[in-house]
Amino acid sequence: MAGVVATVAAVALNASAAEVPQSPGIPVPPVPESIAPKDGSTAIGVFRVTTGTQTYTCDTATGTFGAKSTPEARLAGAGGLVHHFAGPSWQYERDGSSVTGTMAKQSPREGTIPELLLTVTGHGGTGLLDRADQISRLQTSGGLRPTRTCSAGETVAVPYKAIYVFWDAP
């Protein structure tokens, strides 16, 4: 992960001290080289999933749960909470800033959903997340789609855990 600054930036442009994470928080975990953010990126926020699910819907044609899922999670980190939901989207509750993203790269993990690097495709509001260009989903556990057969329209919410890192890329 050469060139990636792995510390949480303590200064946000046009942000008051109340909007900037103040406590030591969660350290940036190791990032696999295959999903590393752009060289020179700085972590602007690190958040741990406190409660989260990946919801899968039954594919009527196959009678199995589809590969795509819809997230619903609460993330906690230094300075506040983030709501993660369909889109995929994230909203920082302290200042209302939000981002949407799309998967850029993934790193499979045995027995759990993959670790990801996502590219931010849209911003909303002003605050912590308006500087995010990329997002890492790391140290995943759980969240795998069920392998059993299912009935048309059936959904199942599978608990998962992860750490999300929001990156400001040069």
FITOR-649014 format. One record per residue: x, y, z of N, C-alpha, C, O, CB in turn; residue in three letters. Coordinates in steps of 0.05 Angstrom, whole numbers, padded with zeros to 5 digits, always signed. Glycine has a CB too. Example, Ala and Ser with C-alpha at 12.3 -4.5 7.8 and 13.67 -1.06 7.14 Angstrom:
2
+00264-00114+00156+00246-00090+00156+00264-00066+00156+00285-00066+00169+00226-00089+00181ala +00257-00045+00142+00273-00021+00143+00258+00001+00157+00268+00023+00161+00282-00012+00114ser 
//
This chain:
170
+00017-00024+00000+00000+00000+00000+00018+00025+00000+00013+00044+00015-00019+00000+00025met +00038+00024-00017+00057+00046-00018+00043+00072-00025+00026+00073-00042+00078+00040-00039ala +00051+00092-00011+00042+00119-00017+00015+00126-00004+00006+00149-00007+00040+00123-00046gly +00002+00108+00009-00024+00114+00021-00019+00122+00050-00006+00108+00066-00043+00089+00020val -00029+00145+00057-00026+00155+00084-00048+00142+00100-00072+00145+00095-00029+00187+00085val -00040+00127+00120-00059+00111+00136-00065+00124+00163-00066+00110+00183-00049+00083+00140ala -00069+00150+00163-00078+00163+00188-00103+00179+00182-00107+00188+00159-00056+00181+00199thr -00119+00182+00201-00144+00197+00197-00137+00227+00197-00125+00238+00216-00165+00191+00219val -00145+00240+00176-00140+00269+00174-00157+00283+00195-00180+00277+00200-00147+00280+00146ala -00144+00302+00209-00158+00316+00231-00169+00343+00223-00180+00357+00239-00139+00320+00254ala -00165+00351+00198-00175+00376+00189-00193+00373+00166-00186+00360+00146-00152+00395+00183val -00217+00384+00167-00235+00383+00145-00239+00412+00134-00242+00430+00150-00263+00370+00153ala -00240+00415+00108-00243+00441+00097-00270+00453+00105-00291+00439+00103-00240+00441+00067leu -00271+00478+00114-00295+00492+00121-00311+00477+00143-00336+00478+00142-00313+00496+00097asn -00298+00463+00161-00313+00448+00181-00306+00459+00209-00283+00467+00214-00306+00418+00180ala -00325+00460+00226-00320+00469+00253-00308+00446+00269-00308+00423+00259-00346+00479+00267ser -00297+00451+00292-00285+00430+00309-00306+00409+00315-00298+00385+00319-00273+00442+00334ala -00331+00416+00317-00352+00397+00324-00356+00377+00301-00367+00355+00306-00378+00411+00331ala -00349+00383+00277-00354+00366+00254-00330+00348+00248-00333+00329+00232-00360+00383+00229glu -00308+00352+00260-00284+00336+00255-00281+00315+00276-00284+00320+00300-00259+00354+00255val -00276+00289+00268-00272+00269+00288-00250+00277+00308-00229+00285+00300-00264+00242+00275pro -00256+00274+00334-00238+00284+00355-00224+00262+00371-00202+00265+00380-00252+00302+00374gln -00237+00239+00374-00225+00218+00390-00207+00201+00373-00208+00202+00349-00247+00200+00403ser -00189+00185+00386-00170+00169+00370-00183+00151+00350-00172+00147+00328-00153+00153+00389pro -00206+00140+00357-00221+00124+00337-00208+00097+00331-00193+00086+00346-00224+00140+00313gly -00216+00088+00307-00208+00061+00298-00184+00064+00279-00185+00081+00261-00232+00048+00283ile -00163+00049+00283-00140+00050+00265-00148+00039+00237-00165+00022+00235-00116+00035+00276pro -00134+00049+00217-00138+00039+00190-00126+00011+00189-00102+00007+00194-00125+00058+00168val -00143-00009+00183-00132-00037+00181-00115-00041+00156-00115-00024+00138-00155-00057+00182pro -00100-00063+00156-00084-00069+00132-00103-00071+00107-00125-00082+00109-00068-00095+00135pro -00094-00060+00085-00109-00061+00060-00094-00079+00040-00071-00074+00034-00113-00032+00048val -00108-00100+00030-00095-00117+00010-00086-00100-00014-00101-00082-00023-00113-00140+00001pro -00063-00105-00025-00052-00090-00048-00072-00090-00071-00074-00070-00086-00025-00101-00057glu -00086-00112-00075-00105-00114-00098-00128-00095-00097-00141-00090-00117-00115-00142-00100ser -00134-00084-00073-00156-00065-00070-00147-00039-00057-00164-00025-00045-00179-00078-00054ile -00122-00033-00058-00111-00009-00046-00122+00016-00060-00127+00016-00084-00080-00009-00047ala -00127+00037-00044-00136+00062-00057-00113+00075-00072-00090+00065-00071-00147+00082-00035pro -00119+00096-00086-00099+00110-00102-00075+00118-00085-00079+00126-00061-00111+00135-00116lys -00051+00116-00096-00027+00126-00081-00031+00154-00072-00042+00171-00087-00002+00124-00099asp -00023+00160-00048-00025+00187-00037-00052+00193-00023-00056+00215-00014-00021+00207-00058gly -00070+00173-00023-00096+00177-00010-00093+00180+00020-00075+00168+00032-00115+00153-00016ser -00111+00195+00032-00111+00199+00061-00138+00190+00072-00159+00197+00061-00106+00229+00068thr -00137+00174+00093-00162+00166+00107-00174+00190+00121-00161+00202+00138-00156+00143+00127ala -00200+00196+00114-00213+00218+00127-00234+00208+00148-00245+00224+00163-00227+00236+00106ile -00239+00182+00148-00257+00171+00168-00256+00141+00167-00254+00128+00146-00286+00180+00162gly -00256+00129+00191-00255+00100+00194-00279+00092+00213-00281+00103+00235-00228+00090+00206val -00296+00074+00203-00320+00067+00217-00324+00037+00218-00319+00024+00198-00345+00081+00204phe -00333+00027+00241-00338-00002+00244-00368-00007+00243-00384+00008+00256-00326-00012+00271arg -00377-00028+00229-00405-00036+00229-00412-00046+00257-00400-00065+00267-00410-00058+00207val -00432-00033+00269-00441-00041+00296-00465-00060+00292-00467-00080+00307-00449-00017+00313thr -00482-00054+00274-00504-00072+00266-00507-00070+00236-00507-00048+00225-00531-00065+00280thr -00508-00093+00222-00510-00091+00193-00520-00117+00181-00516-00139+00192-00484-00085+00181gly -00535-00114+00159-00544-00137+00144-00540-00133+00114-00539-00110+00105-00574-00143+00150thr -00537-00155+00100-00538-00156+00071-00563-00171+00065-00566-00195+00072-00512-00169+00058gln -00582-00158+00051-00608-00171+00045-00608-00181+00017-00603-00167-00002-00631-00151+00050thr -00615-00207+00015-00616-00221-00011-00645-00227-00018-00661-00233+00000-00598-00247-00011tyr -00651-00227-00044-00678-00232-00054-00677-00257-00071-00658-00262-00087-00689-00208-00070thr -00697-00274-00069-00699-00299-00084-00703-00293-00114-00719-00276-00121-00722-00316-00074cys -00687-00306-00130-00689-00305-00159-00710-00325-00168-00706-00349-00165-00661-00310-00173asp -00732-00316-00178-00755-00333-00185-00746-00354-00206-00755-00377-00204-00778-00316-00196thr -00729-00346-00225-00721-00365-00246-00705-00388-00236-00707-00410-00246-00706-00350-00267ala -00688-00384-00216-00670-00405-00206-00679-00417-00180-00669-00439-00173-00642-00394-00204thr -00696-00403-00165-00704-00413-00139-00682-00411-00118-00682-00425-00098-00713-00442-00141gly -00662-00394-00124-00640-00389-00105-00638-00359-00100-00649-00343-00115-00613-00401-00116thr -00623-00352-00079-00619-00324-00074-00599-00312-00093-00578-00324-00098-00610-00320-00044phe -00605-00289-00104-00588-00276-00123-00562-00266-00111-00560-00264-00086-00602-00252-00136gly -00542-00261-00128-00515-00253-00118-00515-00224-00108-00498-00217-00091-00495-00256-00140ala -00533-00207-00117-00534-00179-00108-00548-00177-00082-00568-00191-00076-00547-00161-00129lys -00538-00159-00065-00551-00154-00039-00555-00125-00034-00543-00108-00048-00534-00166-00016ser -00573-00119-00015-00578-00091-00007-00568-00088+00021-00577-00102+00039-00608-00084-00009thr -00549-00069+00026-00539-00065+00053-00558-00048+00070-00572-00031+00060-00512-00053+00052pro -00556-00053+00096-00569-00036+00116-00552-00038+00141-00551-00059+00154-00600-00044+00122glu -00538-00016+00147-00519-00018+00170-00516+00008+00184-00520+00030+00173-00492-00028+00159ala -00508+00006+00209-00500+00029+00226-00470+00026+00231-00461+00005+00239-00516+00030+00254arg -00456+00047+00225-00427+00047+00228-00420+00068+00249-00432+00089+00250-00412+00054+00201leu -00401+00061+00267-00392+00080+00288-00362+00084+00285-00347+00066+00279-00400+00069+00316ala -00354+00109+00290-00326+00116+00289-00322+00141+00305-00340+00152+00318-00316+00119+00261gly -00297+00150+00305-00290+00175+00320-00307+00198+00309-00307+00204+00285-00260+00182+00317ala -00322+00210+00327-00337+00233+00319-00365+00228+00309-00380+00248+00304-00323+00247+00298gly -00374+00203+00306-00402+00201+00298-00409+00174+00285-00394+00155+00286-00408+00221+00279gly -00433+00174+00274-00445+00151+00262-00450+00155+00232-00454+00177+00223-00472+00144+00276leu -00449+00133+00218-00455+00133+00189-00477+00113+00184-00476+00091+00195-00429+00127+00172val -00496+00120+00168-00517+00102+00159-00510+00092+00132-00505+00108+00113-00546+00116+00160his -00509+00066+00128-00502+00053+00102-00527+00040+00092-00540+00024+00107-00478+00033+00104his -00535+00045+00067-00560+00035+00057-00558+00031+00026-00537+00035+00014-00583+00054+00064phe -00581+00024+00014-00582+00018-00014-00570+00040-00031-00571+00063-00024-00611+00013-00023ala -00558+00032-00053-00546+00051-00071-00521+00039-00085-00521+00038-00109-00538+00076-00057gly -00500+00031-00071-00497+00034-00042-00491+00063-00035-00479+00078-00050-00474+00017-00032pro -00501+00071-00012-00499+00099-00002-00490+00099+00027-00495+00080+00042-00525+00114-00006ser -00478+00121+00035-00470+00126+00063-00477+00154+00070-00473+00172+00054-00439+00120+00067trp -00487+00159+00094-00493+00186+00103-00482+00189+00132-00488+00174+00150-00524+00192+00103gln -00466+00210+00135-00454+00217+00161-00475+00232+00176-00484+00254+00168-00427+00234+00158tyr -00483+00222+00199-00505+00233+00214-00499+00260+00227-00517+00276+00231-00514+00214+00235glu -00474+00265+00233-00467+00290+00246-00472+00315+00228-00483+00335+00237-00438+00289+00255arg -00464+00313+00203-00467+00336+00185-00485+00332+00161-00489+00351+00145-00439+00345+00176asp -00495+00308+00157-00513+00303+00135-00500+00298+00108-00513+00292+00089-00532+00325+00132gly -00473+00300+00107-00459+00294+00082-00463+00265+00074-00465+00248+00092-00429+00301+00084ser -00463+00260+00048-00468+00233+00039-00453+00227+00013-00445+00245-00001-00498+00228+00035ser -00450+00201+00008-00437+00192-00017-00452+00167-00027-00464+00153-00012-00407+00186-00013val -00450+00163-00053-00458+00138-00066-00433+00127-00080-00415+00142-00086-00482+00142-00086thr -00433+00101-00084-00409+00089-00096-00416+00066-00113-00438+00056-00114-00390+00081-00074gly -00395+00056-00127-00397+00032-00143-00371+00016-00139-00350+00027-00134-00401+00039-00173thr -00374-00010-00140-00351-00027-00135-00330-00024-00157-00336-00025-00181-00359-00056-00133met -00305-00020-00149-00283-00018-00168-00267-00044-00169-00260-00053-00190-00265+00006-00161ala -00261-00055-00145-00245-00079-00142-00255-00095-00118-00266-00083-00099-00215-00073-00140lys -00250-00121-00118-00256-00137-00095-00234-00157-00089-00219-00165-00107-00283-00152-00099gln -00233-00165-00064-00214-00185-00055-00229-00206-00040-00239-00201-00017-00191-00172-00036ser -00232-00230-00052-00248-00251-00038-00236-00259-00011-00212-00258-00007-00249-00275-00056pro -00254-00267+00007-00246-00277+00033-00262-00303+00038-00286-00304+00033-00251-00256+00056arg -00248-00323+00048-00261-00349+00053-00283-00345+00074-00278-00335+00096-00240-00369+00062glu -00307-00355+00068-00328-00356+00088-00342-00330+00094-00357-00328+00114-00318-00367+00112gly -00337-00309+00079-00349-00283+00084-00351-00267+00058-00340-00274+00038-00333-00267+00105thr -00366-00245+00060-00368-00227+00036-00340-00216+00030-00323-00214+00049-00389-00204+00041ile -00334-00209+00006-00308-00199-00001-00301-00171+00010-00320-00156+00016-00304-00198-00031pro -00276-00165+00013-00267-00138+00018-00269-00123-00008-00266-00135-00030-00237-00137+00030glu -00275-00097-00007-00279-00081-00031-00264-00055-00031-00257-00044-00010-00309-00076-00034leu -00260-00045-00055-00253-00017-00060-00275-00006-00077-00280-00017-00099-00224-00014-00073leu -00288+00015-00067-00310+00027-00082-00301+00055-00091-00286+00069-00077-00335+00029-00065leu -00311+00063-00114-00306+00090-00124-00331+00107-00119-00353+00099-00125-00300+00090-00155thr -00327+00130-00107-00349+00148-00101-00360+00160-00128-00344+00170-00144-00341+00171-00082val -00386+00157-00132-00398+00167-00157-00416+00191-00153-00425+00203-00173-00414+00144-00170thr -00421+00198-00128-00438+00221-00123-00435+00231-00094-00430+00215-00076-00467+00215-00129gly -00438+00257-00090-00436+00270-00064-00462+00285-00058-00475+00295-00076-00412+00288-00062his -00469+00287-00033-00492+00303-00024-00484+00318+00001-00471+00307+00019-00517+00286-00020gly -00492+00343+00003-00487+00358+00028-00458+00366+00030-00441+00360+00013-00495+00342+00052gly -00452+00380+00052-00425+00390+00057-00417+00379+00084-00432+00380+00104-00424+00421+00057thr -00393+00369+00086-00382+00359+00111-00361+00337+00106-00347+00338+00086-00405+00347+00127gly -00359+00319+00125-00337+00299+00124-00336+00283+00098-00315+00281+00086-00340+00281+00148leu -00359+00273+00090-00359+00255+00067-00357+00269+00040-00353+00256+00019-00383+00238+00067leu -00360+00296+00039-00358+00309+00013-00330+00309+00002-00326+00315-00022-00368+00338+00015asp -00310+00301+00018-00282+00298+00008-00275+00270+00000-00254+00265-00011-00263+00307+00029arg -00293+00251+00005-00288+00222-00001-00288+00217-00031-00307+00225-00045-00308+00204+00013ala -00267+00203-00041-00265+00195-00069-00267+00165-00072-00276+00155-00092-00239+00205-00081asp -00258+00151-00051-00259+00122-00051-00266+00111-00023-00263+00126-00004-00231+00110-00060gln -00276+00086-00022-00284+00074+00003-00274+00045+00003-00277+00031-00017-00316+00075+00006ile -00262+00037+00025-00254+00009+00029-00273-00004+00048-00280+00007+00069-00225+00008+00039ser -00281-00029+00041-00295-00046+00060-00275-00068+00068-00267-00084+00051-00322-00058+00048arg -00267-00069+00093-00245-00086+00102-00253-00103+00126-00274-00098+00139-00221-00069+00109leu -00238-00123+00132-00242-00141+00155-00271-00151+00156-00283-00149+00178-00234-00127+00180gln -00281-00160+00134-00309-00169+00133-00313-00196+00148-00294-00212+00149-00317-00172+00104thr -00336-00199+00158-00345-00225+00169-00375-00227+00165-00390-00208+00169-00337-00228+00199ser -00384-00251+00158-00412-00256+00153-00422-00245+00127-00406-00238+00109-00428-00244+00176gly -00448-00242+00124-00460-00229+00101-00463-00246+00076-00473-00236+00056-00445-00206+00095gly -00455-00271+00077-00457-00288+00053-00486-00295+00046-00502-00299+00064-00441-00314+00056leu -00491-00297+00020-00519-00304+00012-00524-00333+00019-00506-00350+00018-00522-00299-00019arg -00549-00338+00026-00556-00366+00033-00554-00384+00008-00559-00375-00015-00585-00367+00044pro -00547-00409+00012-00545-00427-00011-00569-00445-00013-00570-00461-00032-00520-00445-00007thr -00588-00443+00004-00612-00460+00003-00631-00450-00019-00628-00428-00029-00627-00459+00031arg -00651-00466-00026-00671-00458-00044-00690-00439-00031-00691-00437-00006-00687-00483-00056thr -00705-00424-00047-00723-00404-00036-00748-00401-00053-00750-00412-00075-00709-00377-00033cys -00767-00386-00042-00792-00381-00056-00792-00354-00069-00779-00336-00059-00816-00384-00037ser -00806-00351-00091-00808-00326-00106-00814-00302-00087-00833-00303-00071-00829-00327-00128ala -00797-00281-00088-00801-00257-00073-00791-00258-00044-00791-00238-00030-00830-00251-00072gly -00782-00282-00035-00771-00284-00008-00746-00268-00005-00729-00267-00023-00766-00314-00002glu -00743-00255+00017-00718-00241+00024-00707-00251+00050-00721-00261+00067-00723-00210+00025thr -00680-00249+00053-00668-00256+00078-00646-00236+00083-00629-00230+00066-00657-00286+00076val -00645-00227+00108-00625-00208+00117-00603-00223+00132-00609-00235+00153-00637-00185+00135ala -00579-00222+00122-00556-00237+00134-00538-00217+00149-00527-00199+00136-00541-00253+00112val -00534-00221+00175-00517-00203+00190-00488-00203+00179-00478-00224+00170-00517-00210+00220pro -00475-00180+00181-00446-00178+00173-00433-00157+00190-00446-00140+00202-00443-00172+00143tyr -00407-00158+00190-00390-00138+00203-00368-00130+00183-00361-00146+00166-00377-00149+00230lys -00358-00106+00186-00336-00096+00170-00326-00070+00181-00338-00058+00198-00345-00093+00140ala -00303-00061+00170-00293-00034+00175-00293-00020+00149-00284-00030+00128-00264-00035+00188ile -00304+00005+00149-00305+00021+00125-00285+00045+00129-00285+00058+00149-00333+00032+00119tyr -00268+00049+00108-00250+00071+00108-00257+00089+00085-00259+00080+00062-00220+00062+00106val -00261+00115+00091-00267+00135+00070-00241+00149+00063-00228+00160+00081-00290+00155+00080phe -00234+00150+00038-00208+00160+00028-00212+00186+00012-00230+00188-00004-00194+00140+00012trp -00195+00205+00017-00191+00229+00001-00167+00224-00017-00145+00222-00008-00187+00256+00019asp -00173+00220-00043-00151+00214-00062-00141+00239-00075-00156+00258-00079-00161+00194-00083ala -00115+00239-00082-00104+00263-00095-00115+00268-00123-00107+00287-00136-00073+00261-00096pro 
//
